Amino acid sequence: MSAPMVTALLEAAALVALILAAAVPLSSYVVKAMEGAPMAARRVLGPVERGCARLVGIRGDGDSMGWKRYLISAVALTLVGAAGLFALLLLQGVLPANPEGFPGLDVATAFNVAVSFATNTDWQPVAGESHLSYFSQAVGLAVQNFLSPAIGIAAAFALMRGLRSGEGTVLGNFFQDVIRAVLYVLLPLALVGAVIGVAQGTPQTLAPYETVQLLEPVAVDAQGNAVDADDPSAVEEVTEAVVPLGPQASQVAIKQLGTNGGGFNGTNSASALENPTPLTNLLQCAAILLLPLTLVLCFGRMVGDRRQGRALMVAVVTLLAVGTVAIMAAEFAATPQLTADGAVYAGGFEQPAGNMEGKESRIGTGETALWTAFTTAAASGSSNGSLAGFTPLGLVVPLVFMGLGEVVGGGAGTGLAGLLGFVVLTVFVASLMVGRAPEYLGKKIGPAEMRLAVVMVIAPALVILGGAAVLVLVPAASQSAGADGAQGLTNLLYAAVSAGANNGSALGGFDANALWPNVVLGLEMLLGRLVPLACAIMLAGRFAALSPSPSQGAAISTASPLFVVLLIVIIVLVGALTLVPALALGPVALAVA
């Protein structure tokens, strides 16, 4: 293990420790905010909360919902948000705040983008700075960047209330939960992130794009590739560049914090505009996992047993640690083909840079690998490097993280819900092993609860494999692969996994903005979001309706190390059974080629 890799791993461990240290007090704050408990922030924002509640017809704190109303409200807000964004994108050319004069998107592209941002996926088939107006970015995408994670957080709290003993049959009010999640959690944290971003140099303006003179001219060849100005193949010299401006800092802050991931610019956080300094790189990377890990600790507080939250946290951090080490090892080692042929710079003596292909030189291999581990574990999709430049084995872990179904952190709220689905499955398996009736936190687990948990666990896998099958088997869709053989399959597989897992990251060789990918991936994103979300809310309703019964002794304590190990094994087994065949034909085949 090289010294730079050891340093990168120590930095990763320190960053995770920092996130966990922040998550402990933040979890207490979030629970108080979502449960309506007295606190300082409520004295300031309480009138705003009550005003928003009156606008949506909430009649006080007692206006709670059963699971059916809660589910219908969650689905309705998601679909209405997608429909509104779809219309906005189509009409972009005639709407204000469009200094570059971008026309409206075509129907298929607008459908894909609208569904993507409404489902917390933020997959982008087009680059924002060259296709989207300031109005579309700030009023369309940024609003969904707040609403979509708020819906996930609301669903997670509904499930936690259902599991909490003695709750009855109500789960809270969905709209009140969304208001509180936005007003007390997402908005203040995003405001802090945006202010820091502006201070570090990220644009936040409505001024038109600026044209600047290059310090050193470059040129392009006949194929449009950038070459040196004195290269014989040059056909045109370039002396100017356009700098995209706009309200970027506000978008960047919530894209990271809300596990959204869609960048203002096509290069996302590899752009010096979105991510200008080492400080912004550190804080943006930390923001990816802040809320997912905070909500895991919120679970322990909500059910009145913090050991439960700590046990789940151990499982999540263990899986995250193993995946991070694996990605870093693959990227620092590069590949025998690259190092033998000298095609990619791998550093000098005692200073190995690893595989720098697709890495921003100011960020480096270690921090790009760490960011990739975080962003695919947390269903964020943001990036500070090109995933297409990763080694084949370096792509396996991101694919597995996404294919597990948002459980290694996952999206804001939805990650915790998916993890609890695996917990119910693990409790059932453990109980069968010793011949006892399964129960979790004093609630008996019957056939109905098991069916919902199983659907919640396997739905992402079914959506992913279904979408991948269409992309591979339909000739018009497979043309978007951008390559043949194992590389082409890897490109298609990654797109299907990213969309079905509501992640949103992509490989550069994939042609995203085509009819079939836009439609297929759009449907994947919709099903990958709504089916597990519906199962989580229905499961919350089932648990809320169950009266706590005196425990006769669980098969295994759900706060014990043994249960954590069993939970990890079941998570890995489900992921392995889902993706191993496809991985063998894609990135693994590339690695051994």
N, C-alpha and C positions, 0 to 999 in steps of 0.2 A: 504494500500500500504506500503510495507516494506521499511525500510531505504535504503538497498542496491539497490532496484529497483528505488527509487527516485534518488539515486546517478547515476545509469546507465542512466536514462532518461536525467538528466542534462548533463552528458557526451555526450549523443547523440545529444542534442540540441546544445552544444558547437561545436561539430564536424561539424554539418550541417552549423552552422554559419561560421565556418572557411572555409568550402568549398565554400560557397556563396561569402565570402569576396575575396577568390582567383579567383572565376569565373568572377567577374566584370572586373578586368583589363585583365584577360586572354581572355575574349570574344572580347575585342577590338583588342588584338594582333592576335587572330585567324582570325577575319574578314579581317584585313589588310593582313595577310599572304595568305589567300585564294583568295583575290581580287587583289593581285599583287600590293598593295599600297607600297610606299617607307617606309622603316623602317630599323633599324640598322641590324637586322638579315639578311636582303636581301643583304646588302652590303658584308656580309661574305659568305653567302650560295648561292648568286645569280649565280655565275659561275657554281656551282654544279647543280642548278635547270635548267639552260639553257643547260648544257651538257646532263642531263637526258631527257630533252624535245627533243633535237635533236636525241637522240637514238630511241625515239618512234615516230619520224616523225612529231613533232609539229612545225608548221611554224609561230612562233610568237604568241603574245597575241590575235591576231585577228582570230586565227583558232578555232572559236567557233563551237559548234555542235547544231543541232536541237535535239528534244527528241528521235527520232529514232536512230540516231547514238550514242547518249549518252547511251541509254538503251542497244543497242547491245554491246557497249564497256564494260559496267558494267557486263553484263551477261557473255560475253566472258572471261573477266579477272577472274571472279569467277570460271568458269568451267575449264579454263586452269590451274589456280592455284590448283584446286582440282585434276585434272589429273596428274599434275607434282608431287604433294605430294603423290598421290596413287602409282605412279611408284617408287618413292623414298622409300616408306615403303616396297613395295614388294622386292626391291633389297637391302634392308638395310644390309643384311648379307655379301654382297660383296663390300660395299662402305667403305670409310675410316672412321677414328674417331669412332671406335667401339671397345674400349678396353675390354669390357665384352663379346664380341663375340655373340651378340644377332642375331638370324636369322631373315629373313624377315617375316613380318606379313602375315597371310593367307588372301585370297582375300576379304572375307566379312569384316574382321576387318580393313584391310587397306582401304576399301571403306568407312566404317563408319568414321574412323579417318580423312581421307582426306576431305570428305564432311563437317565434323564437324568443322575443323579448317578453311576451305575456306569460310564457312558461318557465321563465328564469333560466333559459338556455343561452340566449344571446349569441347563437350561431349567426355569422354574418356572411352571406354570399357575395356581398359587395363591400368595397372599402368605404368607410364613412366619410372621409375627407374629400372623396371624389364623386360621391353620389348623393349625399344627404345634406340638406340645408340645416342652418342653425335651429330653425323652428322644429324640424323633424328630430334633431338630436336632443334638444333641450325639453321640448314639450311632449314629443312622442316617446323616444327611447328612455330618457331619464326618468319620466314619470313611471314607466313600467319597471324600471330598475328599482324603484321604491315599492311599488305595489306587489310585484311578483314574490320577492322575499318576505314581504309582510304577510301574504297569504300562506306561505309555508310556515312561518312562525306561528300564525294563528292555528293552523292545523296541528302543529306539534303541541301547543298548549291545550287544545281540545283533547288530544290523546292522553296527555298527562293528567288532565282533570278526570278523564274517564277511569284511569287507573288508580286515582287517589281514592282511598277508602271513604265510603259514606257520602259520595257525591250525589247520588240520586240519578235522574235520567237526563239532566241538562249539562251542556258543555260550555256554557258561556254564550256571549253574543258575537257572531263572526265579525260583523262590521266594527263593533267596539274593539275587538282584538286587533283588527287591521289598523284602526286609527291609533291605538296605543303603540303598536309596533313601529309605525312610521313616526309618530310624534315624539315618543320618548326614547326610542332605540336608534332607528336608522338615521333620522334627520340630524340629531345632535352629533353623532359620531361622523357622519358624512360631512357636516359643516366643519368639524375640526380637520378632517382629512383634506378638504378643499382649501382651507386657509393655509395649511402647511404646503400644499401643492403650489399655490400661487406664490407663496414666499420663496419657494425653491425654483420658480421659473416656469411653471406650467401656465399656458395662456388661459385667461378668463375674460373674454371680450366679445363684443358683437361686431368688431371692425372686420372689413373684408380681408381676404388673404393678401399677403405681402409678397412682392417679387424682390429678391435680393441677388447681389452679384456673388458668384462663387469665388473663393479665395484662390482656387486652382481649377482652371477649366478642365472639363472631361469631354468625352466624345461618345458617340454611339456608332455601331457598325450597321451593316445592311439588315441584320436580324433584330435590331433594336437593343442589343446588349451593350452595356457600358464598357468602354475601353479607355486607355490612356489617350490624351489629346494628340500625341505624336504617333499613335499606332497606325501602321499602314492600312489596316482594315477600316479605319474610321471614315465615315461618310458625312458626319455632321458634328460640329463642335458645339458644346453646351457651355455657356458662360453664366447663365442665370438659373435660379431655382425659385419655385413658389413655396412659401411657408404657410401652411394651413393654420389659421387662428381659430377663433370661436370660443364658446363656453366649455373648455376642455376640463379644467380642474374640477368642476362640479360633477361632471360625468365620470371622471376617473375615480373620484372618492367613493361613489356609490357602486360603481362596477366592481370594485375590489371588496368593499364591505358587505354587499348584498349577495355575494357569490354569483354575480351576474357574468362579468367577463368581457362583454362587448366593448371594444375600444372605440374612441372617437376617431382614431386613425387606423388604417389597415394594418400597420405593424404593431398595433396595440402598445404594450408597455416596453417594447424594444425601442419605441420612438423616444428621442430625447425631449420631445415636447410633453408627452404623457409621464415620462419617468426620467427627469433630468439629472438627478444626483444620487449618490449612494444612500442618502437618508430616505429619499422617496422610494428607492428600490427596497430598502429594509422595511419601511412602514407599509408599503403596498403588499409586500409578501406576507407580512404578519396579519394584515387585514383580511386576507383570504380565509384564514382558519379561525379568526377571532370569534365570530358568532357561532359557527358550527360547534366549536369546543365549549363555548359558554353555555349553549343550550343543553349539552350533555350534563353539565353541572347543575343547570336549572332543573333537570329531571330529578336529581336527588333531593333538591330542596322542595320541589312540588309534592313528591310522594312522602315527604317526611322522613327520609332515610338517605342521608348523603353518601352512605357506603354504596348504594345502588349506582349513583352517578359516578363515583370514583371507579367502580368496577368496569362500567362501560368505557370510561376514559382510558383505563389501562389497555383494554382491547383495541380501541381506536389508535392510541399512540403506538402500540406495539406494531400493528399493521403498517402505520405510517412510517415508522422507523425502518422496518425491513424494506419497504418499497423505496424509501429515500436512499438507503445504502446501495441498493441494487442499481438504481438509476445512475448514481454518482460513479459507482464502480464501472459500469458500462461506458459512460461518457469519458471518464479519465483514461480508461484503457484504450479507447477508440476501437479500431478493428485491425486485425493483422493485415488486411488488404491496404488500408489507408496508411498505416505506419511503414509497411514494407515499400510501398511505391512513393512515399513522400507526397502524396496528393493533398494531404491536410496537415497543417502545422501542428506538431505535437509538443512543442517546447524544446528548450535546450537542456543541457546537462543540469540535473537536480532542480529543474524548473519546468516540469512537464505541464503543458497547458491542457492536455487531453484533446478530445475531439472538438475543435473550434469551428467546425462546419455549422453554419446557421446560428452561431453565438455572437452576441454583441460584444465587441472587443473590450468595451468599458465595463461590462458586467462579468463576463468570463464563464467558464464551464461549470464551476461549482454552484454559483448562485442561480444559473439558468436551470441546472438539474434540480435544485431545491425548489425553485418556483414551480417547475413542471410537476414535481411530486405533490406539492400543495394544491395546485390548481386542478389537477385531475382527481385528487382525493376529495376535494371539497366541491366538486361540480361547478367550478368557477369558469374555466375556459380562457381566462386571460393568459397572456404569454409575454415573456421578455426575451424570446429567442424563437428561431424557426424550428418547429418540431420535425419538419421534413429533413433537417440536417442531423437529427439524432441517429445514433447507431441502431441497428435492428433490435438488439436486446434492450437498448435504452427505451424503445417504444413499447416493449412488452408490459412493463409495470404500469404506465399510464393507461393502457388498454384494459389491464386487469382491474385497476382502481375504478375505472368507469364501469366496467362490466359487472362489478360486484353490486351495483345498484345503489350508489350514494350512501355507503355505510362507513367509509373511512373519513369521517367528517361530514361529507355530503353537502347538499345545499342548505341554506338557512331554513331550519325547521324540517324540511323534507328529509334531510340526512338523519336526524334523530328519529323520525317516524320510521324510516326504513330500517334503522338499527334495532328499534323495538320490535319490528316484525321478525327479525332474526332471533331476538331474545325469546319471543313467544315460541318460535320453532325449536330453539335450544331447550327451553323448559320442557316442552312436550317430549323431545327425544330423551332427555335425562330422566324424566318420569317413567317412560316406557322401560328404560334400562333397569329400574329397580321395582317396577310393578306398582307404582303409586299414581293416584289421580293427579294430573298436572294442575298446578296453580301458580299464580304469579302475584306477589304483593297482596295475598289474601283473596284474590279473585280466581275462581275456578275457570279453567280453560276447557271449553267444550268443543264439539265439532264445528259449530258456527265460527267461533273465534279462530280455530285452526285453519278453516278454509280461507278466511280473510287474510290471515298472516301469510299463508302459502302463496296466495295470489299476489299479495304485496311484494313478496320476495322474488317470485319468478316472473312477474309482469315485465320488469325492465329487460330481462333476458329474452323473453319472447318477442318483445317489440324490436329489440336490437337485431336478433337473428332474422326476423321477418323482413325488416328493412334491408339488411345486408343481402338477403336472398334476392329481393327485387332488384337491387342495384347490380348484382352480379349476373343475374339471369336475363334481364331485359337488355337487349343490345343497345337501345337508345340511352339507357341509363349507364351501362358499363363504359360507354365512351368517355364519361367524365373521369375515369380513373387516372388518366394522364400518364399511364405507363402500362407495360405488359407484364405478364407473369406474376411472380410473388410480390413485386413492388406495386403493381396495379391493384392486386387483391388487398394489400395492406392499406392503400389509400382509400379504397371503398369500405373496407372493414372499419377503419378508424372513423370515417364519416358517419357510418351507421351507429357505431358504439357511442360516439360523442353526442349525436342527436337523441338517441333513445335514452341515454343516461342524463339528459338535460345538462350536458357539460358545455359544449359550444366551441371547444378547441378544434383545430383542423390541421391537416398536413398540406403543405404548400403546393404539391403536385396535383391535388384534386381540383377539378373544375366545378366549383360549387354553384355558380350562377347559370345553370341550365334548367330546362323545364322539369325533367324527371327528378334530379336531385332536389330541386326546390319543393316539389310536391311530396315526394316520398319522405324526405327528411322533415318536412313540415308536419306531416301526419305522425311521424315517429315522435317528434317533440310533443305533440298534443297528447298522444296516448301515453307516452312515457311520463308525463306530468300528471294527467288527470286520473289514470287508473290507480296508481299507488296512493295518490292523495285521497281518492274516494274510499279506498280500502282502509286507510288510516282513520278517516272520520267515522266510517261505519264500525270499525273496531273500537273506536272511542265510545260510540253509542252502546255497543254490546257490553263493554266493561262497566260503563256508567250504570247500566240497568242491573248489573249483578250486585247483590248485597254481599259485603265482606263476610266470609264465614270463618269460624275458628280454624286456624291452621292445624292440620294433623302431622305437620312435619314435611317440609319440602324434600324432594329427592336430593337436591343439591342446593346449598345456600346460593342464591343468585348474587351475593356479594363476595363469594369465595374465589380464590385463585383457580380452583378446579373448574368452576363455571366459566370463568374468563377464558381458560384454555379451550374448553368445549365450544364456546361461542366462536372463538377464532377459527377453530377447525371447521365448524359448519359453514362459516362465511367463506372460507377458502375453498371448501369442497364444492359449494354451489357455484362459485366463480369458475373453478376449474372445469366442472362438468359443462358449463355454458360455453366457455371460450377456447379451451385447449385445442379442439380440432381446427378451429379457424386460425388460431395463433400459429399452429404447426405449419399451415399452408401459406401464411403470410410472413410476419417478421422473423419467425424462427427459421423458415426456409431461406430468407435473405441472409441470416447470420451464418448459416453453414454453407452458403453458395460459394 
